[in-house]
Amino acid sequence: MPTVYVDMDDVLCQTAQHFLTILERDFAKKFTFEQLTDFDVGQACELTVEEREELYRIVHHDDDLLNIPPIAGAVDVLQRWSA
């Protein structure tokens, strides 16, 4: 069976929304999805270098990374592809 790479960020999972959840939970900063006007969340949310580094450390930790909600239908598609 061939290997297929599928991007996780906002293709399989709601990554941007999860970043915003972490920003509110851990940094007490609230932003809407519509305020993300730059691919770089740190830039869009005007984070300091230290805050951006901490955000990426948190979001890549297994406890958060594995809890990013999937995009509707993504799991079904992957299951069909692997069958």
DODREN-673641 format. One line per field, with one value per residue: x, y, z of N, C-alpha, C in turn. Coordinates in steps of 0.001 Angstrom, whole numbers. Example, Ala and Ser with C-alpha at 12.3 -4.5 7.8 and 13.67 -1.06 7.14 Angstrom:
BEGIN
n_c1 = (13190,12850)
n_c2 = (-5690,-2250)
n_c3 = (7800,7080)
ca_c1 = (12300,13670)
ca_c2 = (-4500,-1060)
ca_c3 = (7800,7140)
c_c1 = (13200,12900)
c_c2 = (-3300,30)
c_c3 = (7800,7870)
END
This chain:
BEGIN
n_c1 = (846,598,2192,630,849,-841,-1681,-1983,-2688,-5421,-6503,-6906,-7424,-8762,-6752,-6009,-8133,-7751,-5300,-6177,-7799,-5875,-4418,-6294,-6779,-4196,-2805,-4484,-5519,-7759,-8934,-10642,-11408,-11612,-9878,-7416,-5333,-2999,-716,1083,438,1430,2243,-227,-1663,-203,1874,4571,8014,8739,6212,5201,7023,6456,3750,3974,5454,3602,1410,2507,2850,2027,-394,-1961,-1704,-2802,-5420,-6653,-9512,-10938,-11529,-14802,-15779,-13196,-11945,-13495,-12882,-10101,-10212,-11571,-9656,-7647,-8660)
n_c2 = (-1175,2220,5055,7909,11309,13461,16671,17811,20218,22146,20704,17973,18379,20831,22959,25740,26837,25424,26460,28996,28349,27448,29821,31379,29803,29401,31795,33844,35358,36433,35685,35788,33428,34775,36864,35871,36730,36141,33593,32918,32402,33603,36102,37117,37287,39029,38181,38032,37114,35230,34373,33225,31108,29588,28989,27310,25253,24240,23506,21449,19455,16183,15925,18080,18085,15623,16024,17768,18728,16800,17711,17780,14725,13962,11788,9620,9613,9030,6484,5090,5310,3732,1229)
n_c3 = (0,-863,674,1957,2496,4574,5397,8687,9965,10101,8038,8600,11267,13568,13889,14055,15530,17861,18713,19426,21585,23408,23715,25067,27352,28546,28342,28814,26726,24368,21203,18068,15464,13070,13442,12895,10743,9568,8615,10555,13760,16061,15089,14101,16455,17904,19666,22023,21465,23373,24292,21933,21533,23812,23333,21039,22195,24018,22343,20859,22661,23703,25206,24370,21562,20735,21316,19609,17941,15275,11832,10522,9145,8427,9748,8869,6111,6145,7271,5270,3216,4266,4239)
ca_c1 = (0,1407,2090,78,1016,-1957,-1400,-2874,-3102,-6634,-6934,-7486,-7811,-9039,-5545,-6039,-9080,-7127,-4321,-6923,-8217,-4683,-4117,-7223,-6593,-2873,-2228,-5561,-5660,-8896,-9006,-11575,-10817,-11568,-8735,-6192,-5133,-1643,-442,1823,-471,2121,2170,-1632,-2143,752,2558,6009,8810,8648,4858,5103,7781,5692,2560,4365,5837,2365,574,3156,2871,1050,-1688,-2733,-1649,-3713,-6793,-7175,-10687,-10827,-12474,-15925,-15599,-11791,-11654,-14140,-12109,-8860,-10563,-11844,-8384,-6802,-9350)
ca_c2 = (0,3438,5994,9204,12323,14392,17727,17794,21566,22661,19782,16881,18858,22259,23419,27183,27031,24872,27463,30062,27790,27460,31221,31839,28986,29498,33137,34805,36217,35941,36098,35016,32829,35815,37741,35228,37264,35772,32174,32870,32729,34554,37425,37534,37565,39968,37564,38270,35949,34255,33803,32378,29885,28822,28481,26167,24164,23666,22878,20228,18462,15124,16162,19004,17677,14504,16425,18737,18122,16580,18346,16881,13801,13619,10433,8688,9555,8298,5082,4516,5205,2670,-70)
ca_c3 = (0,-894,1785,1579,3526,4654,6354,9831,10354,9476,6989,9382,12602,13714,14563,14365,16626,19072,19136,20102,22879,24267,24032,26105,28558,29172,28243,29092,25544,23606,19805,17260,14271,12044,13716,12403,9399,9169,8846,11814,14853,16929,14437,14043,17819,18487,20803,22144,21061,24459,24271,20746,21807,24798,22643,20209,23093,24562,21308,20387,23733,23406,25843,23545,20153,20493,21634,18645,17316,13828,10914,10254,8029,8173,10246,7943,4866,6407,7478,3915,2489,4825,4113)
c_c1 = (892,1181,1587,270,-183,-1631,-2437,-3493,-4246,-7016,-7615,-8055,-7993,-7915,-5609,-6972,-8493,-6048,-5022,-7418,-7057,-4331,-5024,-6963,-5287,-2274,-3233,-5696,-6764,-8908,-10057,-10826,-10650,-10401,-7411,-5999,-3750,-1458,276,903,156,2061,736,-2155,-1198,1404,4012,6727,8679,7274,4685,5830,7031,4427,2908,4829,4588,1610,1193,3318,1751,-329,-2564,-2804,-2673,-5169,-7338,-8352,-10497,-11861,-13577,-15646,-14177,-11462,-12262,-13368,-10830,-9132,-10875,-10576,-7559,-7438,-8872)
c_c2 = (1237,4288,7324,10139,13261,15405,17706,19168,22088,21917,18601,17369,20369,22940,24891,27462,26518,25824,28567,29606,27820,28892,31741,31109,29296,30908,34231,35834,35619,36558,35250,34441,33880,36793,37129,35623,36944,34296,31970,33340,33748,35970,37946,37951,38473,39424,38000,37011,34848,33580,32850,31054,28987,28230,27251,24986,23459,22895,21593,19172,17456,15393,17108,18534,16585,14839,17501,18082,17931,17414,17320,16041,13332,12195,9393,8516,8755,6808,4400,4338,4026,1286,-848)
c_c3 = (0,348,1255,2756,3450,5746,7468,10097,9492,8201,7664,10710,12600,14498,14960,15535,17940,19608,19924,21472,23867,24657,25134,27424,29289,29183,28568,27964,24687,22209,19114,16059,13172,12245,13265,10950,8852,9471,10173,12943,15796,16383,14475,15418,18593,19755,20831,21677,22114,24483,23092,20976,22785,24173,21815,21063,23612,23490,20771,21474,23468,23990,25023,22098,19837,20797,20707,17929,15805,13065,10626,9000,7798,8597,9320,6665,5076,6619,6141,3144,2984,4691,2913)
END
